[in-house]
Amino acid sequence: MGRGMLKVIFPLLFLASILLMLLTESKTAFQQIKEEANINIPQDEQEYEEPLWKPIERRDSYNNELQFYSKDNVVIKGDTVEIISSKEKKEGKMYTSGLVESTSAFKYGYFEFTIGISEGKGIFPAIWFMPVDGDSFPEIGLFEMIGSEPYTFYGVVHFKEDGVRDSDYFAYDVPVKDMYLVALKWTEESLTWYIDDTEVYSTTKEVPREYMYIIINQAIGGDWPGNPDGSTVFPKKFIIYSAHLEPIFKKGRN
């Protein structure tokens, strides 16, 4: 091998060794960062796999409602959840409808849903949050509507103050259209509601600070919406076209 060739090869070998050393150090540094991150993230706050929603069978209801919640009344396809309410007898109830719960629990973050609604007396769709510990309070209503006033949306936080139940809520009129975007921003200090990207209400009163899961349902009848009458034509659908959830903390539900 000539001296000229050696003069070319030795610098190349030197550069290759330097590059290999840098790559090794970079890989080691990345592994260290990953290990430290895993150590610093509690197990119950790491990401969990889908499915996001689980249909629930339930006969018991709140506020004198008339439905039996059946898994047969829920259709889940990808990001879409379709809840179908029908006039049919089941388990001693006059109507059937659907209810899903999130398979994970959340604390703080941004939660957004694209929805389609049905009108009709006695129809009561809702998206709401409940504590994972089984308590009834606090409760966050991201979206509520009664079918006799289908273009007025409600949001609410229910809580107990000195042992007495209280609420902070709003009502917001919307235009007639096929789909709406409803959202909630939940921080440690406040709850803020949005409809079609417009901030419509915010409160700092009794903001929940515990893990909560999400319920999506369509109740039939009861104290607030009243019962269906002859003008209410079934079936009625409540559709979640998409759900965009960005929780700060998330854990699985056991």
Buried (B, 14 or more C-beta within 10 A) or exposed (E): EEEEEEEEEEEEEEEEEEEEEEEEEEEEEEEEEEEEEEEEEEEEEEEEEEEBBBBBBBEEBEEEBBBBBBEEBBBBEEBBBBBBBBBBEBEEBBBBBBBBBBBBBBBBBBBBBBBBBBBBBBBBBBBBBBBBEEEEBBBBBBBBBBBBBBBEBBBBBBBEEEEEEEEBBEEBEBEEEEEBBBBBBBEEEEBBBBBEEEEBBEBEEBBBEEBBBBBBBBBBBBEEBBBBEEEBEBBBBBBBBBBEBEBEEBBEEE
